[in-house]
Amino acid sequence: MQEIDKKIDELKDEMIESIQSLVRIKSVEDSPVEGMPFGEGVDQALRHTLEIAENMGFRVKYGNGYYGYAEIGEGEEMIGILGHVDVVPEGDLKRWCYPPYGGEIHEGRIFGRGAVDDKGPVIAALYAMKAVQELSYPIRKRVRLIVGVNEETRWECIKKYKELEETPSCGFTPDSDYPLIFAEKGLLQFQLVCNKARRVFVSGGNAYNSVPDHCTYNFQNNPRVIKVLEELHFDYERDGENVTVLGKGAHSAKAFLGKNAIARLCIALKQAEIETEAIDFIAEMVGEDCYAQKIVGNCEDEPSGKLTFNVAKIDLNDEQQVIGVDIRFPVTKRKEEIIKMIQAAAEKYDLVYQEIDYLPPLYVPNEHKLVQQLRKVFEDETGLDSTPIAAGGATYARAFENFVAFGPTFPGGEKLAHQADEYIEIDTLVKSLKMYTKAIAELAK
């Protein structure tokens, strides 16, 4: 314990500087360029992470812009740590107090997009590997930090890794909550499309896995819309002939923590008698109910809880109406039965279901050796209850068998992923660094 504490104190400042440097890179997925399948910013972040690892003396590989890894240790068996350096867009800059790509430190917190999701934890895991190596722990397995670059969208990065590289025997992803996540809901992302032309112009949402914090309507000097927004007490901003309804961002997996700006605008438009198939569907079938009970009923189970339904994107113009939706469904439910209920509701509004992405649920029993080892690490370090929890988030843990999510957010901590002024507490980083060091030593011994 004293050895670990001393080593963490030695590494702390260097780790913080490395996180700041990585947060300063705007690694939002962009159009591909030659040799950079997810854009220049994402590639820069990947290369920078591998450069940090290489300077530590680790074995590194750059996977043609799709992934990278850093490895220590020897042996036939390999323990995996899986993280990502791509981030969701920053959204409305007016809602940030600090620059989203500044990596600034204020009151013991590192601010910036990706600070908690997932750049800070990735670097903490990297420094945990360095601590294990410098402390000369007697590990008998290889430990590999695998770095993905489009986790926030389609997971093509990890699919490419699995095609070309070795699969870890077990491991964790530092991209969720403590004590650890043993069950993750199924993820289903889709569009509802209507090709009927309506001269109504609405746009909102940045990413499927974010609750939209703004949505804009070209109201063409229709004072009724403004009046309804004020009657409903929905926050908005007006700019010429555009009105932007303001909500509160949150991760789609925790849609109940947000305020959906798209839903609020559609509710207001419906009351102002501005109607299209898409507007009517959202206003009548979803509204501000993030559980979409009018569509799926009371869809929940004991291990993982309720289904969540996030209207994440909307684009209404004079050619097409498109709604983008993110669903997280309980681990014991079947994808097919969920789709059937959605299609039945959508067909009444001439909306056609088009699947975008799907990830099956994850479930690792509490009796599994991996779960027991990580629970012990958490209990020894914190003294807190280590009972595993279920989550709606689609972490990289479900990319491999025998993987769970482990940190970095502690019980009771604020959920900041995908929100304005995202940050990570430096104290949290230090605690995570200690636990990741112990976890690596335990799993690889």
ZAKE-847180 format. One line per field, with one value per residue (C-alpha): residue number from 1; residue in one letter; chain; x, y, z. Coordinates in Angstrom, 1 decimal, padded with zeros to 4 digits, always signed. Layout:
<vexkols>
n (NUM|...)
res (A|...)
chain (A|...)
u (X|...)
v (Y|...)
w (Z|...)
</vexkols>
This chain:
<vexkols>
n (1|2|3|4|5|6|7|8|9|10|11|12|13|14|15|16|17|18|19|20|21|22|23|24|25|26|27|28|29|30|31|32|33|34|35|36|37|38|39|40|41|42|43|44|45|46|47|48|49|50|51|52|53|54|55|56|57|58|59|60|61|62|63|64|65|66|67|68|69|70|71|72|73|74|75|76|77|78|79|80|81|82|83|84|85|86|87|88|89|90|91|92|93|94|95|96|97|98|99|100|101|102|103|104|105|106|107|108|109|110|111|112|113|114|115|116|117|118|119|120|121|122|123|124|125|126|127|128|129|130|131|132|133|134|135|136|137|138|139|140|141|142|143|144|145|146|147|148|149|150|151|152|153|154|155|156|157|158|159|160|161|162|163|164|165|166|167|168|169|170|171|172|173|174|175|176|177|178|179|180|181|182|183|184|185|186|187|188|189|190|191|192|193|194|195|196|197|198|199|200|201|202|203|204|205|206|207|208|209|210|211|212|213|214|215|216|217|218|219|220|221|222|223|224|225|226|227|228|229|230|231|232|233|234|235|236|237|238|239|240|241|242|243|244|245|246|247|248|249|250|251|252|253|254|255|256|257|258|259|260|261|262|263|264|265|266|267|268|269|270|271|272|273|274|275|276|277|278|279|280|281|282|283|284|285|286|287|288|289|290|291|292|293|294|295|296|297|298|299|300|301|302|303|304|305|306|307|308|309|310|311|312|313|314|315|316|317|318|319|320|321|322|323|324|325|326|327|328|329|330|331|332|333|334|335|336|337|338|339|340|341|342|343|344|345|346|347|348|349|350|351|352|353|354|355|356|357|358|359|360|361|362|363|364|365|366|367|368|369|370|371|372|373|374|375|376|377|378|379|380|381|382|383|384|385|386|387|388|389|390|391|392|393|394|395|396|397|398|399|400|401|402|403|404|405|406|407|408|409|410|411|412|413|414|415|416|417|418|419|420|421|422|423|424|425|426|427|428|429|430|431|432|433|434|435|436|437|438|439|440|441|442|443|444|445)
res (M|Q|E|I|D|K|K|I|D|E|L|K|D|E|M|I|E|S|I|Q|S|L|V|R|I|K|S|V|E|D|S|P|V|E|G|M|P|F|G|E|G|V|D|Q|A|L|R|H|T|L|E|I|A|E|N|M|G|F|R|V|K|Y|G|N|G|Y|Y|G|Y|A|E|I|G|E|G|E|E|M|I|G|I|L|G|H|V|D|V|V|P|E|G|D|L|K|R|W|C|Y|P|P|Y|G|G|E|I|H|E|G|R|I|F|G|R|G|A|V|D|D|K|G|P|V|I|A|A|L|Y|A|M|K|A|V|Q|E|L|S|Y|P|I|R|K|R|V|R|L|I|V|G|V|N|E|E|T|R|W|E|C|I|K|K|Y|K|E|L|E|E|T|P|S|C|G|F|T|P|D|S|D|Y|P|L|I|F|A|E|K|G|L|L|Q|F|Q|L|V|C|N|K|A|R|R|V|F|V|S|G|G|N|A|Y|N|S|V|P|D|H|C|T|Y|N|F|Q|N|N|P|R|V|I|K|V|L|E|E|L|H|F|D|Y|E|R|D|G|E|N|V|T|V|L|G|K|G|A|H|S|A|K|A|F|L|G|K|N|A|I|A|R|L|C|I|A|L|K|Q|A|E|I|E|T|E|A|I|D|F|I|A|E|M|V|G|E|D|C|Y|A|Q|K|I|V|G|N|C|E|D|E|P|S|G|K|L|T|F|N|V|A|K|I|D|L|N|D|E|Q|Q|V|I|G|V|D|I|R|F|P|V|T|K|R|K|E|E|I|I|K|M|I|Q|A|A|A|E|K|Y|D|L|V|Y|Q|E|I|D|Y|L|P|P|L|Y|V|P|N|E|H|K|L|V|Q|Q|L|R|K|V|F|E|D|E|T|G|L|D|S|T|P|I|A|A|G|G|A|T|Y|A|R|A|F|E|N|F|V|A|F|G|P|T|F|P|G|G|E|K|L|A|H|Q|A|D|E|Y|I|E|I|D|T|L|V|K|S|L|K|M|Y|T|K|A|I|A|E|L|A|K)
chain (A|A|A|A|A|A|A|A|A|A|A|A|A|A|A|A|A|A|A|A|A|A|A|A|A|A|A|A|A|A|A|A|A|A|A|A|A|A|A|A|A|A|A|A|A|A|A|A|A|A|A|A|A|A|A|A|A|A|A|A|A|A|A|A|A|A|A|A|A|A|A|A|A|A|A|A|A|A|A|A|A|A|A|A|A|A|A|A|A|A|A|A|A|A|A|A|A|A|A|A|A|A|A|A|A|A|A|A|A|A|A|A|A|A|A|A|A|A|A|A|A|A|A|A|A|A|A|A|A|A|A|A|A|A|A|A|A|A|A|A|A|A|A|A|A|A|A|A|A|A|A|A|A|A|A|A|A|A|A|A|A|A|A|A|A|A|A|A|A|A|A|A|A|A|A|A|A|A|A|A|A|A|A|A|A|A|A|A|A|A|A|A|A|A|A|A|A|A|A|A|A|A|A|A|A|A|A|A|A|A|A|A|A|A|A|A|A|A|A|A|A|A|A|A|A|A|A|A|A|A|A|A|A|A|A|A|A|A|A|A|A|A|A|A|A|A|A|A|A|A|A|A|A|A|A|A|A|A|A|A|A|A|A|A|A|A|A|A|A|A|A|A|A|A|A|A|A|A|A|A|A|A|A|A|A|A|A|A|A|A|A|A|A|A|A|A|A|A|A|A|A|A|A|A|A|A|A|A|A|A|A|A|A|A|A|A|A|A|A|A|A|A|A|A|A|A|A|A|A|A|A|A|A|A|A|A|A|A|A|A|A|A|A|A|A|A|A|A|A|A|A|A|A|A|A|A|A|A|A|A|A|A|A|A|A|A|A|A|A|A|A|A|A|A|A|A|A|A|A|A|A|A|A|A|A|A|A|A|A|A|A|A|A|A|A|A|A|A|A|A|A|A|A|A|A|A|A|A|A|A|A|A|A|A|A|A|A|A|A|A|A|A|A|A|A|A|A|A|A|A|A|A|A|A|A|A|A|A|A|A|A|A|A|A|A)
u (+000.0|+002.7|+004.7|+001.6|+000.8|+004.3|+004.4|+001.0|+002.3|+005.3|+003.1|+000.2|+001.5|+002.7|-000.6|-002.6|-000.4|-000.9|-004.7|-004.7|-002.7|-005.1|-008.3|-006.9|-007.2|-010.6|-011.3|-014.8|-015.3|-015.1|-015.1|-012.4|-009.2|-006.4|-005.1|-007.5|-010.8|-012.5|-010.9|-007.8|-008.7|-009.5|-006.3|-004.2|-005.6|-004.8|-001.3|-000.7|-001.9|+000.4|+003.3|+002.8|+002.8|+005.9|+007.7|+007.0|+008.8|+005.7|+005.2|+002.8|+000.9|-000.9|-003.7|-004.0|-006.1|-008.8|-007.3|-004.0|-002.7|+000.1|+001.3|+003.5|+004.4|+005.0|+003.1|+000.6|-002.5|-003.5|-005.5|-007.3|-008.2|-010.4|-011.0|-011.5|-010.3|-013.0|-015.6|-019.1|-019.5|-019.3|-022.8|-023.8|-020.7|-022.8|-023.5|-019.8|-018.1|-014.7|-013.3|-014.4|-010.9|-008.9|-008.1|-008.2|-007.9|-010.3|-011.0|-009.3|-011.1|-009.9|-012.5|-013.1|-014.9|-013.6|-012.2|-014.4|-015.5|-013.0|-009.7|-009.0|-009.7|-007.7|-004.6|-005.2|-005.1|-002.0|-000.2|-001.5|+000.4|+003.4|+003.1|+002.8|+005.9|+008.0|+007.0|+008.2|+005.0|+005.3|+002.8|+002.6|+000.4|+000.5|-001.5|-002.8|-004.5|-006.6|-007.6|-010.6|-011.5|-015.2|-016.8|-019.3|-020.8|-020.5|-017.7|-016.0|-012.7|-013.1|-014.7|-011.5|-009.4|-011.3|-010.7|-007.0|-005.7|-005.6|-008.6|-008.0|-009.0|-010.8|-010.6|-012.4|-013.2|-012.7|-015.7|-018.7|-019.3|-017.9|-018.1|-018.5|-021.2|-022.2|-025.2|-025.7|-028.9|-029.2|-028.6|-030.8|-030.4|-032.7|-034.4|-038.1|-038.5|-041.4|-040.9|-044.0|-042.9|-044.0|-042.8|-041.8|-038.1|-036.8|-033.3|-031.7|-029.5|-025.8|-025.4|-027.5|-026.1|-026.9|-030.1|-030.4|-029.9|-031.2|-033.6|-034.3|-037.5|-037.8|-041.1|-041.6|-043.0|-045.6|-046.2|-048.4|-045.2|-043.6|-046.8|-047.1|-043.5|-044.0|-047.2|-045.4|-042.5|-040.0|-036.7|-035.9|-033.9|-035.0|-032.8|-034.6|-037.0|-035.5|-036.5|-034.3|-035.8|-033.2|-033.1|-030.5|-028.0|-027.4|-026.2|-028.9|-028.4|-029.5|-032.1|-034.1|-031.4|-031.9|-034.5|-035.1|-035.2|-036.6|-039.5|-040.2|-040.2|-042.5|-044.9|-045.1|-045.5|-048.3|-050.1|-049.5|-051.2|-048.1|-048.2|-046.3|-046.2|-042.9|-044.0|-047.3|-045.5|-043.1|-045.7|-048.4|-046.5|-043.4|-043.6|-041.3|-041.6|-038.1|-039.6|-042.0|-044.7|-047.3|-045.2|-043.6|-045.7|-043.9|-040.8|-038.4|-036.7|-035.2|-031.4|-031.4|-034.5|-036.6|-036.2|-035.2|-036.2|-034.3|-035.4|-031.8|-032.0|-034.5|-034.3|-037.5|-037.4|-039.4|-038.2|-038.1|-038.8|-036.2|-036.3|-033.2|-033.9|-031.6|-033.1|-031.6|-033.6|-033.5|-031.1|-033.8|-035.9|-035.6|-034.7|-037.4|-040.2|-039.0|-038.9|-042.3|-043.9|-042.0|-043.0|-046.7|-046.7|-044.7|-046.8|-049.8|-047.9|-046.5|-043.0|-040.8|-038.3|-034.7|-032.1|-028.8|-027.0|-027.5|-025.5|-026.7|-027.0|-024.1|-024.4|-021.5|-022.7|-021.7|-019.9|-017.4|-013.8|-013.3|-016.2|-015.0|-011.4|-012.5|-015.0|-012.2|-010.0|-012.8|-013.7|-010.0|-009.5|-012.7|-014.4|-017.6|-020.3|-019.1|-022.4|-022.3|-024.8|-026.7|-026.5|-028.0|-024.7|-023.2|-019.6|-016.8|-017.2|-019.6|-017.0|-015.4|-016.5|-015.6|-015.4|-017.0|-017.0|-015.0|-015.1|-014.3|-017.5|-017.9|-021.3|-023.1|-020.9|-022.3|-023.0|-021.1|-020.5|-021.7|-022.7|-021.5|-018.6|-017.7|-014.9|-013.2|-012.1|-008.3|-009.0|-011.2|-008.3|-005.9|-008.2|-008.8|-005.1|-004.6|-007.5|-006.4|-002.9|-004.2|-006.6|-003.9|-001.6|-004.4|-005.7|-002.2|-000.6)
v (+000.0|+002.5|+001.6|+002.2|+005.5|+006.7|+005.8|+007.4|+010.6|+010.5|+010.0|+012.3|+015.6|+013.8|+012.1|+015.3|+017.0|+014.1|+014.3|+018.0|+017.6|+014.9|+016.9|+019.8|+017.7|+018.1|+014.4|+014.5|+012.0|+013.7|+012.8|+010.4|+011.5|+009.3|+007.0|+008.5|+006.7|+008.9|+012.2|+014.1|+015.1|+011.5|+010.3|+012.9|+011.9|+008.2|+009.0|+011.2|+008.5|+006.0|+008.5|+008.8|+005.0|+004.7|+007.2|+005.0|+002.2|+000.2|-001.9|+000.0|-000.6|+001.9|+000.0|+002.0|+004.7|+002.3|+001.5|+001.3|-000.5|-000.3|-003.5|-004.6|-007.9|-011.4|-014.6|-016.5|-015.0|-011.3|-009.1|-006.2|-002.6|-001.1|+002.7|+005.4|+008.8|+010.0|+012.4|+013.6|+017.1|+020.0|+021.3|+024.9|+026.8|+029.3|+026.6|+026.1|+028.2|+026.8|+026.0|+022.5|+021.8|+023.8|+021.1|+023.9|+023.1|+024.9|+024.0|+020.7|+019.6|+019.1|+020.6|+019.7|+017.4|+013.9|+014.7|+011.9|+010.2|+008.7|+010.5|+011.0|+007.4|+006.0|+008.0|+006.9|+003.3|+003.9|+005.3|+002.4|+000.1|+002.3|+002.0|-001.8|-001.9|+000.5|-001.3|-004.6|-006.4|-010.2|-010.3|-013.4|-012.2|-009.5|-006.4|-004.5|-001.1|-001.1|+002.4|+002.9|+005.9|+005.8|+004.3|+007.2|+006.2|+002.8|+000.9|+000.2|+000.6|-002.3|-004.4|-003.9|-004.7|-008.0|-008.9|-008.5|-008.8|-011.1|-011.2|-010.6|-013.4|-010.9|-007.3|-004.0|-000.7|+002.5|+004.2|+004.0|+003.7|+002.1|-000.4|-002.2|-002.7|-006.4|-005.8|-003.4|-002.9|-003.6|-000.6|+000.0|+003.1|+003.8|+006.4|+007.0|+008.4|+010.0|+011.1|+013.3|+016.9|+019.5|+023.1|+022.9|+023.3|+021.8|+020.7|+019.5|+017.0|+016.2|+012.5|+009.4|+008.9|+012.4|+014.0|+017.1|+020.4|+022.6|+022.3|+025.1|+025.9|+028.5|+029.9|+032.5|+035.2|+033.0|+034.6|+031.6|+029.5|+032.0|+032.3|+028.5|+028.2|+030.8|+029.1|+025.8|+027.5|+026.0|+027.9|+029.3|+031.8|+033.9|+034.9|+036.6|+034.0|+031.2|+030.1|+027.6|+025.6|+024.9|+021.6|+019.9|+017.5|+014.0|+010.6|+008.7|+005.8|+008.3|+010.2|+010.8|+013.2|+015.5|+017.7|+016.8|+020.0|+018.2|+016.7|+020.1|+021.9|+019.3|+019.5|+023.3|+023.1|+020.6|+022.9|+025.8|+023.7|+023.3|+019.6|+017.0|+013.2|+013.5|+016.3|+014.5|+011.2|+012.9|+015.1|+012.4|+009.1|+010.2|+013.7|+014.2|+010.5|+009.1|+005.6|+005.9|+004.0|+004.7|+002.8|-000.1|-000.1|-000.9|-002.4|-003.3|-006.2|-006.9|-006.9|-003.8|-001.7|+000.3|+000.8|+004.4|+006.1|+009.2|+011.3|+012.2|+013.9|+015.5|+017.0|+018.2|+020.0|+020.4|+017.0|+014.6|+014.1|+012.2|+011.3|+009.7|+007.6|+005.8|+003.1|+001.1|-002.0|-004.4|-007.3|-010.0|-008.5|-009.4|-006.9|-008.2|-007.6|-004.0|-003.3|-004.8|-002.3|+000.7|-000.2|-000.6|+002.9|+004.5|+003.1|+005.1|+008.2|+007.0|+006.7|+003.9|+002.2|+002.1|+000.5|+002.3|+000.3|-002.5|-003.9|-006.9|-006.7|-007.6|-009.8|-011.2|-013.2|-011.9|-015.3|-014.7|-014.6|-011.2|-009.7|-011.0|-009.7|-006.2|-006.1|-006.8|-004.1|-001.6|-002.6|-002.6|+000.9|+002.6|+000.6|+001.0|-001.6|-003.3|-004.8|-004.7|-002.5|-002.5|+000.4|+001.6|+002.8|+000.9|+000.6|-001.2|-004.0|-005.7|-005.8|-008.9|-011.8|-011.7|-007.9|-005.4|-001.6|-000.4|+003.3|+006.2|+007.7|+006.9|+006.2|+009.5|+011.3|+013.7|+012.2|+014.6|+012.6|+014.4|+017.5|+021.1|+021.8|+018.1|+017.6|+015.0|+015.5|+015.2|+013.4|+010.9|+010.4|+009.6|+007.1|+005.5|+005.3|+003.4|+001.0|+000.4|-000.3|-002.8|-004.3|-004.9|-006.4|-008.7|-009.8|-010.4|-012.1)
w (+000.0|+000.9|-002.2|-004.4|-002.6|-003.1|-006.8|-007.5|-005.9|-008.2|-011.3|-010.4|-012.0|-015.1|-015.5|-015.2|-017.9|-020.2|-019.8|-020.4|-023.6|-024.9|-024.0|-026.0|-029.2|-030.7|-031.5|-032.8|-035.6|-039.0|-042.7|-043.6|-045.2|-046.6|-043.9|-041.3|-041.5|-038.8|-039.5|-038.6|-035.0|-033.9|-035.6|-033.8|-030.4|-031.1|-032.2|-029.2|-026.7|-028.3|-028.2|-024.4|-024.1|-026.3|-024.2|-021.2|-022.9|-023.7|-026.8|-029.1|-032.3|-034.5|-036.3|-039.5|-037.9|-036.6|-033.2|-031.3|-028.3|-025.7|-024.0|-021.0|-019.5|-020.9|-021.1|-023.3|-021.6|-022.1|-019.8|-021.6|-020.8|-023.4|-023.8|-026.4|-027.3|-029.6|-028.1|-028.8|-030.2|-027.8|-028.6|-027.8|-026.8|-024.9|-022.3|-021.5|-018.8|-019.8|-023.3|-024.3|-025.7|-023.2|-020.6|-018.0|-014.2|-011.9|-008.2|-008.5|-011.7|-015.3|-017.6|-021.3|-023.6|-023.0|-019.5|-018.0|-021.2|-021.8|-022.2|-018.5|-017.5|-020.5|-019.4|-015.8|-017.0|-018.9|-015.9|-013.8|-016.2|-015.7|-012.0|-012.1|-014.3|-012.2|-009.0|-010.5|-009.6|-010.4|-013.2|-015.3|-018.1|-020.7|-020.1|-023.1|-023.2|-026.4|-027.7|-029.9|-032.0|-032.9|-029.7|-029.7|-033.0|-034.8|-033.1|-036.4|-034.6|-032.3|-035.0|-037.0|-033.9|-033.5|-037.1|-036.9|-033.3|-030.4|-028.0|-024.3|-021.9|-019.6|-018.6|-018.0|-019.5|-017.4|-019.0|-016.6|-012.9|-009.7|-008.1|-011.5|-014.2|-014.5|-016.8|-019.6|-021.5|-025.2|-027.5|-030.5|-032.6|-035.6|-037.8|-038.4|-041.9|-043.7|-047.3|-047.4|-048.0|-045.5|-045.4|-041.8|-040.9|-037.7|-036.8|-033.5|-031.9|-032.3|-031.5|-030.9|-027.5|-026.2|-025.0|-027.3|-025.4|-028.2|-031.2|-033.8|-035.7|-038.5|-037.2|-040.1|-037.8|-036.3|-032.9|-031.7|-031.3|-028.9|-026.9|-026.5|-025.4|-022.8|-021.6|-021.3|-019.5|-022.0|-022.2|-025.7|-027.6|-030.6|-033.5|-036.3|-037.8|-035.8|-032.4|-030.5|-027.6|-024.9|-022.9|-020.8|-022.2|-020.7|-021.9|-023.7|-021.2|-018.4|-020.5|-017.3|-016.2|-019.2|-020.7|-024.3|-026.5|-029.5|-027.6|-026.0|-029.3|-030.9|-028.0|-028.5|-032.3|-031.9|-029.5|-031.9|-034.6|-036.6|-037.5|-039.5|-039.2|-037.3|-035.0|-034.2|-033.4|-031.0|-029.3|-029.0|-028.5|-026.7|-025.3|-022.3|-021.2|-021.7|-021.1|-024.1|-022.2|-024.8|-027.3|-025.2|-022.1|-018.8|-020.3|-017.5|-015.7|-012.3|-013.3|-015.4|-014.9|-017.4|-021.1|-022.0|-025.2|-026.4|-029.4|-030.2|-033.6|-035.9|-039.4|-040.9|-044.3|-047.5|-048.8|-045.9|-042.2|-040.2|-036.5|-034.9|-031.8|-029.2|-027.1|-024.2|-023.4|-020.4|-020.6|-020.5|-023.4|-027.0|-029.7|-032.0|-029.6|-029.1|-032.8|-033.4|-030.9|-032.4|-035.9|-034.9|-033.4|-036.2|-039.0|-037.7|-038.6|-042.0|-040.4|-041.6|-039.3|-040.5|-038.1|-037.6|-035.0|-032.5|-029.6|-027.6|-023.8|-021.5|-018.4|-016.4|-013.3|-009.8|-009.2|-012.1|-010.9|-012.7|-010.8|-007.5|-008.1|-009.0|-006.2|-003.7|-005.2|-004.8|-001.3|-000.1|-001.6|-000.6|+002.2|+000.3|-000.7|-003.9|-005.1|-008.9|-010.7|-014.0|-016.4|-019.7|-021.1|-024.0|-022.9|-024.6|-022.0|-024.4|-027.1|-025.5|-023.4|-019.7|-019.6|-017.3|-016.8|-013.9|-013.0|-013.2|-011.6|-007.9|-006.2|-005.8|-008.3|-010.8|-014.3|-016.7|-019.8|-022.9|-020.9|-021.1|-018.8|-018.6|-016.0|-013.9|-010.3|-009.9|-006.6|-008.6|-011.0|-008.3|-006.6|-010.0|-010.7|-007.4|-008.1|-011.7|-010.5|-008.0|-010.5|-013.1|-010.5|-009.3|-012.7|-014.2|-011.2)
</vexkols>
